[in-house]
Amino acid sequence: MTAKIHLIENLGNIKALDIKKAEFETKWWDLSEATAKKLIGGEIYFHKFQVKPSFYGGKITSYRIETEGQWKGRIIFNFIYDEKFRNITTAKDKWAMEMKIDLC
């Protein structure tokens, strides 16, 4: 089973890195580096609300840690967008801090 993370994204922190390659980043998530490592190669889903289907998502390719400013220490994920990650729902249980992580 593939690792997955569902995130509540209401701040517009998804940024295109290379539109032609569908490469994006999403930034400043509060989770451990150990968890971020386990999510590499996994799936990322963005929701407006826990009970609503995802509006965006893709395959996580890498992460890095913010090194400065207000969000120092927070995780930034890089991912490849894929339309098949849209309109996906998840069960209401196991949400915490506006995220739901399934490491299998």
Secondary structure, DSSP 8 states (H G I E B T S, - for coil): ---EEEEE--S--EEEEEGGGTEEEEEEE---HHHHHHHTTSEEEEESSTTS--SEEEEEEEEEE--SSTTTT-EEEEEEE-GGGSS----STT-BTTEEEE--
